[in-house]
Amino acid sequence: MTTKERYQSVIDYFTVHAPDAETELLYDNPYQLLVAVILSAQCTDKRVNLTTPAIFEQYPDAESLSKASFDELFPLIKSISYPNNKTKHLIGMAQKLVNEFNSEVPLTVDELVTLPGVGRKTANVITSVVDEQPNMAVDTHVFRVSKRIGLVKQTATTPLAVEKELIKNFPTELIHKAHHWLILHGRYVCLARTPKCRECGLQHCCKYFEKNNR
């Protein structure tokens, strides 16, 4: 199977079985999504969704969050991984939105990565989810799944290398959705330690399945 054929098989499968794939983070606007994505680093979406309602109630916008003190915000996110850093990042992010972006979330990767707590992965998530830009956020799920299936070469050893290969091979108009396809597949089927290969619908085009389930 050629690389082009493998990508087409993946597209055909998910177009049928996950046509409406989207983020599992709960949000109502770009500001809320940005807060949620910052909190989600090395933390489950489920835990983040349990945490954000109280934050959004007390700090409904960037301006109100920018005025929060560490001691006020920290108790609301103490159950999240790395709460100290994330508390500082959220306040700093909000202050920069207010001071430099008129309290609005910018929608370019270059601008987003200037915000505290926002790296390339987070910026790619925001721009692809909010604006359907053809950006591919590579988290641990995308990194693992794309290499197992054979969408990217095993020599692609960094998230950026994987991102570039995926963007090169997925049709531009599908990149924002393909991001969710791979994440959700990794979260529920192609698990890190015990992938559910026997119930996976990508057996016919997966290099990992071909190698390990003969």
Secondary structure, DSSP 8 states (H G I E B T S, - for coil): --HHHHHHHHHHHHHHH-TT----S--SSHHHHHHHHHHHTTS-HHHHHHHHHHHHHH--SHHHHHT--HHHHHHHHTTSSSHHHHHHHHHHHHHHHHHHSTT----SHHHHTTSTT--HHHHHHHHHHHH--S-----HHHHHHHHHHTSS-TT--SHHHHHHHHHHHS-GGGHHHHHHHHHHHHHHTS-SSS--GGG-TTGGG-HHHHHH--
